[in-house]
């Protein structure tokens, strides 16, 4: 989780949301493909 904190420090909240948004969507899509 150190990386997430570092991203927050560098990019700020908006940058973190911009990076996390696509990642969360990808994870949801990936889990649906696997049937989890």
N, C-alpha and C positions, 0 to 999 in steps of 0.2 A: 504493500500500500504506500510505500515511500514514493513511488513514481507518481501516484495520483496527487499526493501532497505537493510534490515538486511542480506538477502541471498547474495546480491551483496557484502556487506562488508565482509562476512565470506568466501564465495567461490570464489569471483572475477567474472569477465565477463564469463569465460569459464564455471564455475560452474552454473551460472545463465542460460546460454544457454542450458546446459545439463539438467537442471531441467525444463526449459520452453518449450523445444522442444517437449517432450512427452506430456506435458500438452496441448499445442496448437493442436497437432495432435489429442489428445483425444477429445478436445472441438469441433473440426471440425467434427470428426466422430460422436460425440454425437448429434450435431445439424443436421447432415444429417439424422440420424436415426429418429429424431423427425420431420423432414421435414421443418425446419426453413430456 
